[in-house]
Amino acid sequence: MGFPPAATYQKALFAAGIPLTAFNVEDVEAEYKRLKEAGVSFSLAPTLMGTVKLVVFDDTCGNNIQLFQVM
């Protein structure tokens, strides 16, 4: 049945483009390529932001997930 306030929160995060969680990876470009080839939909391609490169993708369950690499 779920918890309606949690569903509202999840939808608001997704609509705002805010990742639910983030994972550190060794090579964000390689992960982006691998996941893209597998059909994953990205809302943010590899982007350098200061000393971090990151991507954001849709997990198909209503969440944005971020992968990042410290440069």
HELIX and SHEET records of a PDB file:
HELIX    1   1 PRO A    4  ALA A   16  1                                  13    
HELIX    2   2 VAL A   28  GLU A   37  1                                  10    
SHEET    1   A 4 THR A  21  ASN A  24  0                                        
SHEET    2   A 4 ASN A  64  VAL A  70  1                                        
SHEET    3   A 4 VAL A  52  ASP A  58 -1                                        
SHEET    4   A 4 PHE A  42  MET A  49 -1                                        
END                                                                             
